[in-house]
Structure formats: structure tokens, C-alpha cells
Amino acid sequence: MQASQAVARSYADIISSPNIAELVAASVTLADPAPLPDDPVRPKPMLYLLLAGILGLV
């Protein structure tokens, strides 16, 4: 019980530290840019109605 409290206190001290940016070093790189869709995305009510009907019968 005391060990878990010590870990929790240590974690809280680190998180509440004003220099958290210095403690956490992270870098983000873009692997591949996302392709733009050819057609706009829109709802497909007939497909959804058909799927709902099939699932409703099961």
C-alpha cells in the first residue's frame, strides 16, 4: 500500500512540475500525407436501410 502511494506521489510531482516540457521529449514525423478523396463523402441511406433490415431479421 505504501509503495503504491509513493509511486502515485512521484507521478503527481512529475506531472504537476512546471518543467514538464523538459521531461518529455517527443518528436512527430509525417510518414505519408493523407490522400484527398476524389468524391465527397456522403451518407448512403439505401445501403444503411438495407443493412438495418438484414440485421433486424437476425
Secondary structure, DSSP 8 states (H G I E B T S, - for coil): -HHHHHHHHHHHHHHT-TTHHHH-------SS-----SS-----HHHHHHHHHHHHH-
